[in-house]
Structures are given as structure tokens and as C-alpha cells.
Amino acid sequence: MKILLPFLTFSLVFLMNVHAQDTTSRLPFESIEAYPTNYQAGSIMARMIDGLGYRYYWATEGLRQEDLDFKPSDDARSAGETIHHLYELSQMIALNPQRKPNIRPREEVSMTFEEKRAATLTNLQIARDLYAASSEEEIEQYAIIFQRGERTSEASFWHIINGPIADAIYHVGQIVSFRRTSGNPMNPKVNVFMGKNRE
């Protein structure tokens, strides 16, 4: 028992520290940071993703299983399926400034809602930070790359804006609408104009 007691004490302290770290760590985009210092392409792209990230953070905060299961009709996507699509869009957005290809067909992933939410927000943070640090010349080279087997193709950078980013904003709006219909409306203090919640 004398040998076991220090081990149990150490284990308990270790687990308490891990739990404390988990509960104090924050996901990105709870609010939008200070204004960029310039109006260059990279800072504008970063701010667009800030707006998307903030909306996504609060649209998905506090979702219940019944919210994830909700769909407006039998042939529509559920909120959970829409969140999976948003995760895939966030991958495309994050790969673009890394100049990495979008592999098709996509590898299937098995994640909980919380893991998928964290991964989506992390992808958006990666893209946001890379765009913010990118020069005009670098952004001109950010074509969207698709790879299927040995074949690759590219689409102009402009398509990342009217494609995945615009599509993601659209689908975040669906999540807001779906959760209201399933009886769990978004936090009324969210202020998308200011990028931070009202007091």
C-alpha cells in the first residue's frame, strides 16, 4: 500500500492537470481579432475567414444530438451532414495557401461532432494565418489543385472565394436556421457585424 499510494497520488494529480488543460483550452474564432493593419489581398482574405470562423463557431456552439439529426425534409441533408460538408470545405480552404492538392476521392474520416468542429475551426485558423502572412505575389500563385490518382488539375485562386468560402458561409446559415427550428437557437448575443458577442 505504501508503494501504491504515491503512484495513485501522482496519477490523480496528472489527470486533474490534463482535465484543467482541456477545459481551459479555447477553440479559435470565439471572437474576431483586431483589424488588419492594411488592405492588401492577404489581410482581406484573412478577414473573410475571420467572419466565416466566427459565424461557424457560434452556429455550432452547444449543438445537441437532436440538432445534429434535424433535417428540414426527407431528401435534405441533416445538420450533422451539413457540418461534415463544412469540414470538407474547410480542408479545401486550408490546403489552398499551403499549395497542397485536394485528393479525390476523399478519405473517409470517423470523428465525433466535437472533433469535427475543432478540426474545422483549426483548418480555418491555418488558412487565415497563412493568408495574413502572404504577399500579393504569393497569393497570385494559390491555384486550387485537384488530384485524382495520377491526374492533377488546377482552378484559379478566384474560385476559392466564390467556391468553398462562399459555400461555407451559406451552409453556416443553414445550421443557424436548422438549430432554431429544432428548438435550440444560437446565442442571441452573437454580433456578426462587430465580430464579438454583445455584453
Backbone as JSON Lines, residues from 0, in Angstrom:
{"i":0,"aa":"M","n":[0.82,-1.2,0.0],"ca":[0.0,0.0,0.0],"c":[0.86,1.26,0.0]}
{"i":1,"aa":"K","n":[2.0,1.24,0.72],"ca":[2.89,2.4,0.77],"c":[3.45,2.71,-0.61]}
{"i":2,"aa":"I","n":[3.72,1.68,-1.39],"ca":[4.25,1.87,-2.74],"c":[3.15,2.37,-3.67]}
{"i":3,"aa":"L","n":[1.96,1.89,-3.5],"ca":[0.83,2.22,-4.36],"c":[0.33,3.64,-4.14]}
{"i":4,"aa":"L","n":[0.4,4.15,-2.91],"ca":[-0.15,5.45,-2.6],"c":[0.51,6.59,-3.39]}
{"i":5,"aa":"P","n":[1.86,6.68,-3.45],"ca":[2.46,7.74,-4.26],"c":[2.06,7.65,-5.73]}
{"i":6,"aa":"F","n":[1.97,6.43,-6.25],"ca":[1.58,6.24,-7.64],"c":[0.17,6.75,-7.89]}
{"i":7,"aa":"L","n":[-0.77,6.41,-6.98],"ca":[-2.15,6.87,-7.12],"c":[-2.25,8.39,-6.99]}
{"i":8,"aa":"T","n":[-1.48,8.97,-6.09],"ca":[-1.48,10.42,-5.92],"c":[-0.97,11.1,-7.19]}
{"i":9,"aa":"F","n":[0.14,10.59,-7.73],"ca":[0.69,11.14,-8.96],"c":[-0.32,11.04,-10.1]}
{"i":10,"aa":"S","n":[-0.97,9.88,-10.23],"ca":[-1.95,9.67,-11.3],"c":[-3.11,10.64,-11.18]}
{"i":11,"aa":"L","n":[-3.61,10.85,-9.96],"ca":[-4.74,11.75,-9.74],"c":[-4.36,13.18,-10.09]}
{"i":12,"aa":"V","n":[-3.18,13.63,-9.66],"ca":[-2.72,14.99,-9.98],"c":[-2.55,15.15,-11.49]}
{"i":13,"aa":"F","n":[-1.97,14.14,-12.14],"ca":[-1.78,14.18,-13.59],"c":[-3.12,14.32,-14.32]}
{"i":14,"aa":"L","n":[-4.1,13.49,-13.93],"ca":[-5.41,13.54,-14.58],"c":[-6.11,14.87,-14.33]}
{"i":15,"aa":"M","n":[-5.96,15.43,-13.14],"ca":[-6.58,16.72,-12.85],"c":[-5.95,17.82,-13.72]}
{"i":16,"aa":"N","n":[-4.64,17.76,-13.93],"ca":[-3.97,18.75,-14.78],"c":[-4.41,18.63,-16.23]}
{"i":17,"aa":"V","n":[-4.53,17.4,-16.73],"ca":[-4.98,17.18,-18.1],"c":[-6.39,17.72,-18.27]}
{"i":18,"aa":"H","n":[-7.27,17.43,-17.3],"ca":[-8.65,17.92,-17.38],"c":[-8.68,19.44,-17.35]}
{"i":19,"aa":"A","n":[-7.86,20.05,-16.51],"ca":[-7.82,21.51,-16.42],"c":[-7.36,22.12,-17.74]}
{"i":20,"aa":"Q","n":[-6.37,21.49,-18.39],"ca":[-5.9,22.0,-19.67],"c":[-6.98,21.89,-20.73]}
{"i":21,"aa":"D","n":[-7.72,20.77,-20.72],"ca":[-8.77,20.57,-21.72],"c":[-9.87,21.61,-21.57]}
{"i":22,"aa":"T","n":[-10.25,21.92,-20.33],"ca":[-11.36,22.82,-20.13],"c":[-10.95,24.28,-20.31]}
{"i":23,"aa":"T","n":[-9.66,24.59,-20.21],"ca":[-9.23,25.98,-20.38],"c":[-8.76,26.27,-21.8]}
{"i":24,"aa":"S","n":[-8.46,25.25,-22.59],"ca":[-8.04,25.5,-23.96],"c":[-9.25,25.97,-24.77]}
{"i":25,"aa":"R","n":[-9.02,26.94,-25.63],"ca":[-10.11,27.54,-26.39],"c":[-9.93,27.25,-27.87]}
{"i":26,"aa":"L","n":[-11.04,27.08,-28.53],"ca":[-11.01,26.94,-29.98],"c":[-10.91,28.32,-30.6]}
{"i":27,"aa":"P","n":[-10.34,28.4,-31.8],"ca":[-10.25,29.72,-32.44],"c":[-11.6,30.25,-32.89]}
{"i":28,"aa":"F","n":[-11.67,31.56,-33.08],"ca":[-12.8,32.28,-33.64],"c":[-13.98,32.5,-32.68]}
{"i":29,"aa":"E","n":[-13.72,32.4,-31.39],"ca":[-14.76,32.77,-30.43],"c":[-15.12,34.24,-30.63]}
{"i":30,"aa":"S","n":[-14.13,35.02,-31.04],"ca":[-14.35,36.4,-31.46],"c":[-13.32,36.71,-32.53]}
{"i":31,"aa":"I","n":[-13.52,37.82,-33.22],"ca":[-12.58,38.22,-34.27],"c":[-11.55,39.15,-33.67]}
{"i":32,"aa":"E","n":[-10.31,38.93,-34.06],"ca":[-9.2,39.73,-33.52],"c":[-9.25,41.16,-34.05]}
{"i":33,"aa":"A","n":[-8.26,41.94,-33.66],"ca":[-8.17,43.35,-34.08],"c":[-8.11,43.47,-35.59]}
{"i":34,"aa":"Y","n":[-8.42,44.66,-36.08],"ca":[-8.39,44.92,-37.52],"c":[-7.0,44.69,-38.09]}
{"i":35,"aa":"P","n":[-6.92,44.19,-39.34],"ca":[-5.61,44.14,-40.01],"c":[-5.04,45.55,-40.16]}
{"i":36,"aa":"T","n":[-3.76,45.64,-40.35],"ca":[-3.12,46.96,-40.45],"c":[-3.07,47.49,-41.88]}
{"i":37,"aa":"N","n":[-3.53,46.68,-42.86],"ca":[-3.51,47.13,-44.25],"c":[-4.69,46.51,-45.0]}
{"i":38,"aa":"Y","n":[-4.84,46.94,-46.24],"ca":[-5.94,46.44,-47.08],"c":[-5.41,45.62,-48.25]}
{"i":39,"aa":"Q","n":[-4.35,44.87,-48.02],"ca":[-3.79,44.03,-49.06],"c":[-4.58,42.74,-49.18]}
{"i":40,"aa":"A","n":[-4.34,42.02,-50.28],"ca":[-5.11,40.81,-50.56],"c":[-5.07,39.8,-49.42]}
{"i":41,"aa":"G","n":[-3.9,39.59,-48.82],"ca":[-3.77,38.61,-47.74],"c":[-4.58,38.97,-46.53]}
{"i":42,"aa":"S","n":[-4.57,40.25,-46.15],"ca":[-5.33,40.65,-44.97],"c":[-6.83,40.62,-45.24]}
{"i":43,"aa":"I","n":[-7.24,40.91,-46.46],"ca":[-8.66,40.83,-46.8],"c":[-9.13,39.38,-46.78]}
{"i":44,"aa":"M","n":[-8.33,38.47,-47.33],"ca":[-8.68,37.05,-47.28],"c":[-8.76,36.57,-45.82]}
{"i":45,"aa":"A","n":[-7.8,37.0,-45.01],"ca":[-7.8,36.6,-43.59],"c":[-9.07,37.09,-42.9]}
{"i":46,"aa":"R","n":[-9.47,38.33,-43.2],"ca":[-10.67,38.88,-42.56],"c":[-11.93,38.15,-43.02]}
{"i":47,"aa":"M","n":[-11.99,37.74,-44.27],"ca":[-13.13,36.95,-44.76],"c":[-13.24,35.65,-43.97]}
{"i":48,"aa":"I","n":[-12.1,35.02,-43.74],"ca":[-12.11,33.76,-43.0],"c":[-12.41,34.02,-41.53]}
{"i":49,"aa":"D","n":[-11.98,35.15,-40.99],"ca":[-12.38,35.52,-39.63],"c":[-13.91,35.54,-39.51]}
{"i":50,"aa":"G","n":[-14.56,36.18,-40.48],"ca":[-16.02,36.26,-40.47],"c":[-16.67,34.89,-40.54]}
{"i":51,"aa":"L","n":[-16.13,34.04,-41.41],"ca":[-16.64,32.67,-41.52],"c":[-16.41,31.9,-40.23]}
{"i":52,"aa":"G","n":[-15.19,32.0,-39.69],"ca":[-14.86,31.26,-38.47],"c":[-15.72,31.66,-37.3]}
{"i":53,"aa":"Y","n":[-15.94,32.96,-37.12],"ca":[-16.79,33.45,-36.02],"c":[-18.22,32.94,-36.17]}
{"i":54,"aa":"R","n":[-18.75,33.02,-37.37],"ca":[-20.11,32.52,-37.62],"c":[-20.2,31.02,-37.34]}
{"i":55,"aa":"Y","n":[-19.21,30.27,-37.84],"ca":[-19.23,28.82,-37.64],"c":[-19.12,28.47,-36.16]}
{"i":56,"aa":"Y","n":[-18.21,29.16,-35.45],"ca":[-18.01,28.88,-34.03],"c":[-19.34,28.94,-33.28]}
{"i":57,"aa":"W","n":[-20.09,30.03,-33.48],"ca":[-21.31,30.23,-32.71],"c":[-22.5,29.46,-33.28]}
{"i":58,"aa":"A","n":[-22.5,29.2,-34.58],"ca":[-23.57,28.38,-35.17],"c":[-23.51,26.96,-34.64]}
{"i":59,"aa":"T","n":[-22.3,26.48,-34.31],"ca":[-22.13,25.09,-33.88],"c":[-21.93,24.95,-32.38]}
{"i":60,"aa":"E","n":[-21.85,26.05,-31.65],"ca":[-21.65,26.0,-30.2],"c":[-22.9,25.48,-29.51]}
{"i":61,"aa":"G","n":[-22.74,24.43,-28.7],"ca":[-23.85,23.92,-27.9],"c":[-24.88,23.1,-28.66]}
{"i":62,"aa":"L","n":[-24.5,22.56,-29.81],"ca":[-25.46,21.71,-30.55],"c":[-25.67,20.4,-29.82]}
{"i":63,"aa":"R","n":[-26.92,19.96,-29.81],"ca":[-27.29,18.68,-29.19],"c":[-27.43,17.63,-30.29]}
{"i":64,"aa":"Q","n":[-27.55,16.38,-29.89],"ca":[-27.7,15.33,-30.88],"c":[-28.96,15.53,-31.71]}
{"i":65,"aa":"E","n":[-30.04,15.99,-31.07],"ca":[-31.28,16.2,-31.84],"c":[-31.13,17.33,-32.84]}
{"i":66,"aa":"D","n":[-30.25,18.3,-32.54],"ca":[-29.97,19.35,-33.52],"c":[-29.19,18.79,-34.7]}
{"i":67,"aa":"L","n":[-28.22,17.94,-34.41],"ca":[-27.41,17.34,-35.47],"c":[-28.25,16.43,-36.37]}
{"i":68,"aa":"D","n":[-29.24,15.79,-35.79],"ca":[-30.09,14.87,-36.55],"c":[-31.15,15.58,-37.37]}
{"i":69,"aa":"F","n":[-31.42,16.85,-37.06],"ca":[-32.52,17.56,-37.71],"c":[-32.25,17.77,-39.2]}
{"i":70,"aa":"K","n":[-33.3,17.56,-40.0],"ca":[-33.26,17.9,-41.42],"c":[-34.64,18.45,-41.8]}
{"i":71,"aa":"P","n":[-34.71,19.46,-42.65],"ca":[-36.0,20.08,-42.96],"c":[-36.93,19.21,-43.79]}
{"i":72,"aa":"S","n":[-36.38,18.24,-44.51],"ca":[-37.21,17.31,-45.29],"c":[-36.44,16.02,-45.48]}
{"i":73,"aa":"D","n":[-37.14,14.98,-45.93],"ca":[-36.52,13.67,-46.07],"c":[-35.36,13.66,-47.06]}
{"i":74,"aa":"D","n":[-35.45,14.48,-48.11],"ca":[-34.39,14.44,-49.12],"c":[-33.32,15.52,-48.9]}
{"i":75,"aa":"A","n":[-33.36,16.2,-47.76],"ca":[-32.36,17.22,-47.45],"c":[-31.25,16.64,-46.58]}
{"i":76,"aa":"R","n":[-30.12,17.34,-46.52],"ca":[-29.05,16.97,-45.6],"c":[-29.48,17.31,-44.18]}
{"i":77,"aa":"S","n":[-29.06,16.49,-43.23],"ca":[-29.25,16.84,-41.82],"c":[-28.22,17.9,-41.44]}
{"i":78,"aa":"A","n":[-28.42,18.5,-40.27],"ca":[-27.43,19.46,-39.77],"c":[-26.07,18.78,-39.62]}
{"i":79,"aa":"G","n":[-26.06,17.55,-39.12],"ca":[-24.8,16.82,-38.96],"c":[-24.1,16.58,-40.28]}
{"i":80,"aa":"E","n":[-24.86,16.24,-41.31],"ca":[-24.28,16.03,-42.64],"c":[-23.77,17.35,-43.22]}
{"i":81,"aa":"T","n":[-24.47,18.43,-42.94],"ca":[-24.02,19.75,-43.38],"c":[-22.73,20.14,-42.69]}
{"i":82,"aa":"I","n":[-22.61,19.81,-41.41],"ca":[-21.37,20.08,-40.67],"c":[-20.21,19.28,-41.25]}
{"i":83,"aa":"H","n":[-20.47,18.05,-41.68],"ca":[-19.43,17.26,-42.34],"c":[-18.98,17.94,-43.64]}
{"i":84,"aa":"H","n":[-19.95,18.45,-44.4],"ca":[-19.62,19.17,-45.63],"c":[-18.79,20.42,-45.33]}
{"i":85,"aa":"L","n":[-19.14,21.12,-44.26],"ca":[-18.36,22.29,-43.85],"c":[-16.92,21.9,-43.49]}
{"i":86,"aa":"Y","n":[-16.76,20.75,-42.86],"ca":[-15.42,20.25,-42.54],"c":[-14.63,20.05,-43.84]}
{"i":87,"aa":"E","n":[-15.26,19.43,-44.84],"ca":[-14.58,19.2,-46.13],"c":[-14.23,20.53,-46.81]}
{"i":88,"aa":"L","n":[-15.14,21.51,-46.74],"ca":[-14.85,22.83,-47.31],"c":[-13.67,23.48,-46.6]}
{"i":89,"aa":"S","n":[-13.62,23.32,-45.28],"ca":[-12.5,23.91,-44.51],"c":[-11.17,23.28,-44.91]}
{"i":90,"aa":"Q","n":[-11.2,22.0,-45.29],"ca":[-9.97,21.35,-45.77],"c":[-9.49,22.01,-47.06]}
{"i":91,"aa":"M","n":[-10.43,22.24,-47.98],"ca":[-10.07,22.9,-49.25],"c":[-9.5,24.28,-49.0]}
{"i":92,"aa":"I","n":[-10.13,25.02,-48.09],"ca":[-9.69,26.38,-47.78],"c":[-8.29,26.36,-47.18]}
{"i":93,"aa":"A","n":[-8.02,25.4,-46.3],"ca":[-6.71,25.32,-45.65],"c":[-5.62,24.83,-46.6]}
{"i":94,"aa":"L","n":[-5.95,23.95,-47.53],"ca":[-4.95,23.42,-48.46],"c":[-4.49,24.48,-49.46]}
{"i":95,"aa":"N","n":[-5.37,25.43,-49.79],"ca":[-5.04,26.41,-50.84],"c":[-3.77,27.21,-50.56]}
{"i":96,"aa":"P","n":[-3.65,27.91,-49.42],"ca":[-2.42,28.67,-49.21],"c":[-1.21,27.81,-48.87]}
{"i":97,"aa":"Q","n":[-1.44,26.5,-48.65],"ca":[-0.31,25.59,-48.45],"c":[0.17,25.0,-49.78]}
{"i":98,"aa":"R","n":[-0.58,25.3,-50.84],"ca":[-0.3,24.79,-52.19],"c":[-0.28,23.27,-52.23]}
{"i":99,"aa":"K","n":[-1.19,22.68,-51.47],"ca":[-1.32,21.22,-51.43],"c":[-2.56,20.81,-52.2]}
{"i":100,"aa":"P","n":[-2.53,19.61,-52.81],"ca":[-3.68,19.19,-53.62],"c":[-4.85,18.69,-52.78]}
{"i":101,"aa":"N","n":[-6.05,18.86,-53.34],"ca":[-7.26,18.25,-52.81],"c":[-7.34,16.86,-53.44]}
{"i":102,"aa":"I","n":[-7.17,15.83,-52.63],"ca":[-7.15,14.45,-53.14],"c":[-8.58,13.97,-53.32]}
{"i":103,"aa":"R","n":[-8.85,13.39,-54.49],"ca":[-10.15,12.79,-54.77],"c":[-9.95,11.34,-55.17]}
{"i":104,"aa":"P","n":[-10.79,10.4,-54.76],"ca":[-11.88,10.63,-53.8],"c":[-11.3,10.9,-52.41]}
{"i":105,"aa":"R","n":[-12.08,11.62,-51.6],"ca":[-11.63,11.95,-50.25],"c":[-11.56,10.7,-49.38]}
{"i":106,"aa":"E","n":[-10.6,10.72,-48.47],"ca":[-10.51,9.63,-47.49],"c":[-11.6,9.83,-46.45]}
{"i":107,"aa":"E","n":[-12.36,8.79,-46.16],"ca":[-13.42,8.88,-45.16],"c":[-12.8,9.01,-43.77]}
{"i":108,"aa":"V","n":[-13.37,9.88,-42.96],"ca":[-12.88,10.07,-41.6],"c":[-13.98,9.73,-40.61]}
{"i":109,"aa":"S","n":[-13.57,9.23,-39.47],"ca":[-14.52,8.93,-38.4],"c":[-14.18,9.83,-37.21]}
{"i":110,"aa":"M","n":[-15.02,10.84,-36.98],"ca":[-14.8,11.78,-35.9],"c":[-16.12,12.08,-35.21]}
{"i":111,"aa":"T","n":[-16.03,12.4,-33.94],"ca":[-17.22,12.87,-33.24],"c":[-17.52,14.29,-33.72]}
{"i":112,"aa":"F","n":[-18.71,14.77,-33.39],"ca":[-19.06,16.14,-33.74],"c":[-18.05,17.12,-33.16]}
{"i":113,"aa":"E","n":[-17.68,16.94,-31.89],"ca":[-16.74,17.86,-31.24],"c":[-15.39,17.86,-31.94]}
{"i":114,"aa":"E","n":[-14.91,16.68,-32.35],"ca":[-13.64,16.58,-33.06],"c":[-13.72,17.27,-34.43]}
{"i":115,"aa":"K","n":[-14.85,17.06,-35.11],"ca":[-15.02,17.66,-36.44],"c":[-15.12,19.18,-36.33]}
{"i":116,"aa":"R","n":[-15.81,19.65,-35.3],"ca":[-15.92,21.1,-35.08],"c":[-14.54,21.71,-34.82]}
{"i":117,"aa":"A","n":[-13.77,21.07,-33.95],"ca":[-12.42,21.57,-33.64],"c":[-11.53,21.53,-34.88]}
{"i":118,"aa":"A","n":[-11.62,20.46,-35.67],"ca":[-10.8,20.34,-36.87],"c":[-11.18,21.4,-37.9]}
{"i":119,"aa":"T","n":[-12.45,21.69,-38.04],"ca":[-12.92,22.71,-38.99],"c":[-12.39,24.08,-38.58]}
{"i":120,"aa":"L","n":[-12.53,24.42,-37.31],"ca":[-12.04,25.71,-36.83],"c":[-10.52,25.8,-36.95]}
{"i":121,"aa":"T","n":[-9.82,24.71,-36.7],"ca":[-8.36,24.69,-36.84],"c":[-7.95,24.88,-38.3]}
{"i":122,"aa":"N","n":[-8.64,24.21,-39.22],"ca":[-8.36,24.4,-40.65],"c":[-8.53,25.86,-41.05]}
{"i":123,"aa":"L","n":[-9.6,26.47,-40.58],"ca":[-9.84,27.88,-40.91],"c":[-8.76,28.77,-40.3]}
{"i":124,"aa":"Q","n":[-8.3,28.44,-39.1],"ca":[-7.24,29.23,-38.47],"c":[-5.93,29.11,-39.26]}
{"i":125,"aa":"I","n":[-5.62,27.9,-39.71],"ca":[-4.41,27.69,-40.52],"c":[-4.47,28.55,-41.77]}
{"i":126,"aa":"A","n":[-5.6,28.48,-42.48],"ca":[-5.75,29.26,-43.72],"c":[-5.67,30.75,-43.43]}
{"i":127,"aa":"R","n":[-6.36,31.19,-42.39],"ca":[-6.4,32.61,-42.03],"c":[-4.99,33.15,-41.77]}
{"i":128,"aa":"D","n":[-4.2,32.4,-41.01],"ca":[-2.85,32.85,-40.66],"c":[-1.93,32.85,-41.88]}
{"i":129,"aa":"L","n":[-2.06,31.84,-42.74],"ca":[-1.22,31.79,-43.93],"c":[-1.57,32.92,-44.9]}
{"i":130,"aa":"Y","n":[-2.86,33.17,-45.09],"ca":[-3.25,34.28,-45.97],"c":[-2.76,35.62,-45.41]}
{"i":131,"aa":"A","n":[-2.9,35.8,-44.1],"ca":[-2.48,37.07,-43.48],"c":[-1.0,37.33,-43.7]}
{"i":132,"aa":"A","n":[-0.21,36.27,-43.79],"ca":[1.24,36.41,-43.95],"c":[1.69,36.37,-45.41]}
{"i":133,"aa":"S","n":[0.74,36.24,-46.34],"ca":[1.08,36.07,-47.76],"c":[1.23,37.41,-48.47]}
{"i":134,"aa":"S","n":[2.2,37.45,-49.36],"ca":[2.38,38.63,-50.21],"c":[1.42,38.56,-51.39]}
{"i":135,"aa":"E","n":[1.28,39.68,-52.1],"ca":[0.43,39.71,-53.3],"c":[0.93,38.68,-54.32]}
{"i":136,"aa":"E","n":[2.24,38.59,-54.46],"ca":[2.82,37.66,-55.44],"c":[2.52,36.21,-55.07]}
{"i":137,"aa":"E","n":[2.59,35.9,-53.78],"ca":[2.29,34.53,-53.34],"c":[0.83,34.19,-53.61]}
{"i":138,"aa":"I","n":[-0.07,35.1,-53.29],"ca":[-1.5,34.83,-53.48],"c":[-1.81,34.58,-54.96]}
{"i":139,"aa":"E","n":[-1.12,35.26,-55.85],"ca":[-1.32,35.03,-57.28],"c":[-1.01,33.59,-57.68]}
{"i":140,"aa":"Q","n":[-0.19,32.9,-56.88],"ca":[0.2,31.52,-57.19],"c":[-0.69,30.48,-56.51]}
{"i":141,"aa":"Y","n":[-1.68,30.91,-55.73],"ca":[-2.5,29.98,-54.96],"c":[-3.65,29.39,-55.78]}
{"i":142,"aa":"A","n":[-3.31,28.65,-56.81],"ca":[-4.35,27.95,-57.57],"c":[-4.9,26.8,-56.72]}
{"i":143,"aa":"I","n":[-6.16,26.45,-56.96],"ca":[-6.74,25.28,-56.3],"c":[-6.29,24.05,-57.09]}
{"i":144,"aa":"I","n":[-5.67,23.11,-56.4],"ca":[-5.13,21.92,-57.06],"c":[-5.99,20.71,-56.7]}
{"i":145,"aa":"F","n":[-6.41,19.97,-57.71],"ca":[-7.15,18.73,-57.5],"c":[-6.3,17.57,-58.01]}
{"i":146,"aa":"Q","n":[-6.32,16.48,-57.27],"ca":[-5.57,15.3,-57.67],"c":[-6.47,14.08,-57.56]}
{"i":147,"aa":"R","n":[-6.56,13.36,-58.67],"ca":[-7.3,12.09,-58.7],"c":[-6.38,11.05,-59.31]}
{"i":148,"aa":"G","n":[-5.85,10.18,-58.44],"ca":[-4.85,9.21,-58.91],"c":[-3.61,9.95,-59.39]}
{"i":149,"aa":"E","n":[-3.21,9.69,-60.62],"ca":[-2.03,10.33,-61.2],"c":[-2.37,11.66,-61.87]}
{"i":150,"aa":"R","n":[-3.65,11.96,-62.03],"ca":[-4.05,13.16,-62.75],"c":[-4.22,14.33,-61.79]}
{"i":151,"aa":"T","n":[-3.73,15.5,-62.2],"ca":[-3.94,16.73,-61.43],"c":[-4.53,17.79,-62.35]}
{"i":152,"aa":"S","n":[-5.31,18.68,-61.76],"ca":[-5.86,19.82,-62.49],"c":[-5.86,21.01,-61.54]}
{"i":153,"aa":"E","n":[-5.96,22.19,-62.11],"ca":[-5.94,23.41,-61.31],"c":[-7.1,24.32,-61.69]}
{"i":154,"aa":"A","n":[-7.54,25.1,-60.72],"ca":[-8.53,26.15,-60.94],"c":[-7.97,27.44,-60.36]}
{"i":155,"aa":"S","n":[-8.37,28.55,-60.93],"ca":[-7.87,29.84,-60.5],"c":[-8.14,30.1,-59.01]}
{"i":156,"aa":"F","n":[-7.26,30.86,-58.39],"ca":[-7.42,31.26,-57.0],"c":[-8.79,31.89,-56.74]}
{"i":157,"aa":"W","n":[-9.33,32.62,-57.71],"ca":[-10.61,33.3,-57.5],"c":[-11.71,32.34,-57.08]}
{"i":158,"aa":"H","n":[-11.6,31.11,-57.49],"ca":[-12.63,30.13,-57.17],"c":[-12.64,29.74,-55.69]}
{"i":159,"aa":"I","n":[-11.55,29.99,-54.96],"ca":[-11.57,29.7,-53.52],"c":[-12.54,30.65,-52.82]}
{"i":160,"aa":"I","n":[-12.72,31.86,-53.4],"ca":[-13.62,32.84,-52.8],"c":[-15.07,32.51,-53.13]}
{"i":161,"aa":"N","n":[-15.39,32.42,-54.42],"ca":[-16.79,32.16,-54.79],"c":[-17.17,30.69,-54.66]}
{"i":162,"aa":"G","n":[-16.18,29.83,-54.42],"ca":[-16.44,28.4,-54.21],"c":[-16.53,28.07,-52.73]}
{"i":163,"aa":"P","n":[-15.47,27.48,-52.14],"ca":[-15.55,26.98,-50.77],"c":[-15.87,28.02,-49.7]}
{"i":164,"aa":"I","n":[-15.32,29.25,-49.81],"ca":[-15.58,30.23,-48.76],"c":[-17.03,30.68,-48.79]}
{"i":165,"aa":"A","n":[-17.52,31.07,-49.96],"ca":[-18.93,31.5,-50.07],"c":[-19.87,30.35,-49.73]}
{"i":166,"aa":"D","n":[-19.53,29.15,-50.18],"ca":[-20.37,27.98,-49.9],"c":[-20.43,27.7,-48.4]}
{"i":167,"aa":"A","n":[-19.29,27.84,-47.73],"ca":[-19.26,27.6,-46.28],"c":[-20.12,28.61,-45.53]}
{"i":168,"aa":"I","n":[-20.05,29.88,-45.92],"ca":[-20.9,30.9,-45.26],"c":[-22.37,30.55,-45.45]}
{"i":169,"aa":"Y","n":[-22.72,30.14,-46.64],"ca":[-24.1,29.73,-46.96],"c":[-24.55,28.59,-46.05]}
{"i":170,"aa":"H","n":[-23.7,27.57,-45.9],"ca":[-24.08,26.41,-45.1],"c":[-24.1,26.7,-43.6]}
{"i":171,"aa":"V","n":[-23.26,27.62,-43.15],"ca":[-23.33,28.03,-41.74],"c":[-24.69,28.65,-41.46]}
{"i":172,"aa":"G","n":[-25.2,29.43,-42.4],"ca":[-26.54,29.99,-42.25],"c":[-27.6,28.91,-42.14]}
{"i":173,"aa":"Q","n":[-27.42,27.81,-42.86],"ca":[-28.35,26.69,-42.74],"c":[-28.33,26.1,-41.33]}
{"i":174,"aa":"I","n":[-27.14,25.96,-40.76],"ca":[-27.03,25.41,-39.4],"c":[-27.78,26.32,-38.42]}
{"i":175,"aa":"V","n":[-27.62,27.63,-38.57],"ca":[-28.32,28.58,-37.7],"c":[-29.83,28.39,-37.82]}
{"i":176,"aa":"S","n":[-30.31,28.25,-39.04],"ca":[-31.74,28.06,-39.27],"c":[-32.23,26.71,-38.74]}
{"i":177,"aa":"F","n":[-31.45,25.66,-39.0],"ca":[-31.84,24.32,-38.55],"c":[-31.94,24.25,-37.03]}
{"i":178,"aa":"R","n":[-30.95,24.83,-36.33],"ca":[-30.95,24.71,-34.88],"c":[-32.09,25.52,-34.26]}
{"i":179,"aa":"R","n":[-32.46,26.62,-34.91],"ca":[-33.61,27.38,-34.43],"c":[-34.88,26.53,-34.57]}
{"i":180,"aa":"T","n":[-35.0,25.84,-35.69],"ca":[-36.18,25.01,-35.94],"c":[-36.22,23.81,-34.99]}
{"i":181,"aa":"S","n":[-35.06,23.28,-34.61],"ca":[-35.04,22.12,-33.71],"c":[-35.09,22.54,-32.24]}
{"i":182,"aa":"G","n":[-35.33,23.82,-31.98],"ca":[-35.58,24.27,-30.62],"c":[-34.36,24.68,-29.82]}
{"i":183,"aa":"N","n":[-33.24,24.95,-30.5],"ca":[-32.0,25.32,-29.8],"c":[-31.35,26.5,-30.54]}
{"i":184,"aa":"P","n":[-31.97,27.69,-30.49],"ca":[-31.43,28.81,-31.27],"c":[-30.04,29.23,-30.83]}
{"i":185,"aa":"M","n":[-29.33,29.87,-31.76],"ca":[-27.97,30.34,-31.49],"c":[-28.0,31.43,-30.41]}
{"i":186,"aa":"N","n":[-26.89,31.55,-29.71],"ca":[-26.74,32.57,-28.68],"c":[-27.16,33.94,-29.21]}
{"i":187,"aa":"P","n":[-28.15,34.6,-28.6],"ca":[-28.62,35.89,-29.11],"c":[-27.62,37.02,-28.96]}
{"i":188,"aa":"K","n":[-26.54,36.81,-28.22],"ca":[-25.53,37.85,-28.04],"c":[-24.53,37.9,-29.2]}
{"i":189,"aa":"V","n":[-24.59,36.93,-30.1],"ca":[-23.66,36.91,-31.24],"c":[-23.91,38.14,-32.1]}
{"i":190,"aa":"N","n":[-22.84,38.84,-32.45],"ca":[-22.92,40.05,-33.27],"c":[-21.96,39.9,-34.43]}
{"i":191,"aa":"V","n":[-22.47,39.41,-35.56],"ca":[-21.59,39.12,-36.71],"c":[-21.03,40.4,-37.32]}
{"i":192,"aa":"F","n":[-21.71,41.53,-37.14],"ca":[-21.19,42.79,-37.67],"c":[-19.91,43.2,-36.94]}
{"i":193,"aa":"M","n":[-19.92,43.12,-35.62],"ca":[-18.76,43.52,-34.83],"c":[-17.74,42.39,-34.67]}
{"i":194,"aa":"G","n":[-18.18,41.14,-34.82],"ca":[-17.26,40.02,-34.68],"c":[-16.97,39.64,-33.24]}
{"i":195,"aa":"K","n":[-17.82,40.08,-32.34],"ca":[-17.72,39.65,-30.94],"c":[-19.1,39.76,-30.32]}
{"i":196,"aa":"N","n":[-19.32,38.98,-29.28],"ca":[-20.63,38.92,-28.66],"c":[-20.93,40.17,-27.84]}
{"i":197,"aa":"R","n":[-22.19,40.54,-27.84],"ca":[-22.63,41.65,-27.0],"c":[-22.48,41.29,-25.53]}
{"i":198,"aa":"E","n":[-22.25,42.25,-24.71],"ca":[-22.14,42.02,-23.25],"c":[-23.5,41.67,-22.67]}
